[in-house]
Amino acid sequence: MIITGGASGIGASFVRAFVENGAKVAFLDLQREAGAALANSLGEGAARPLFLPCDLTDTSALRTALGEISYRLFVNFGAALEFARYLKNIRRPAPVLVGSADEQVIADQFAPVSQSLGVNIPVTIVPGMTHVDMIATPTALKAVVNAVGQQK
């Protein structure tokens, strides 16, 4: 869960509620001290929410923050450890799109990993896309639509 404006007010209430209900939370806000204090008050280790100071009106800072959140959530919250379990439990068609420049997944190794686990997941490598590009840039939509169209 990513929450913007999470250091105070209703945003902080959302952060608290999601953390208290077991969600993995990252939140952004300009208020450095309030954000750090909230994160510190809500747990330690993997249970602690990730706070990053960020001005949402600065698109470059936002892209950087989203990349940092994506990487930290993946590593710190154990997604890598449960990755194989997630793949094995897929029970319906689930094509995967991976950016060729993804910082987290080595794109050309995704298909062999899923095959080694005995799951048949079609993988499309989208040229020139990083992990953040796949979720945060307007040009990603066209690349994703093109990649999905090629799978038909």
VENHU-V152901 format. One line per field, one symbol per residue. burial: + if it has 9 or more other C-alpha atoms within 8 Angstrom, else -. A space follows every 50 residues. Layout:
burial: ???
//
This chain:
burial: --+-++++--++++++-++----++++++--+-+++-+++-++---++++ +++++-----+++-+++-+++++++-+++-------++--------++++ ++---++--++--++-+-+-+-++++--++++++--+--++-++--++-- --
//
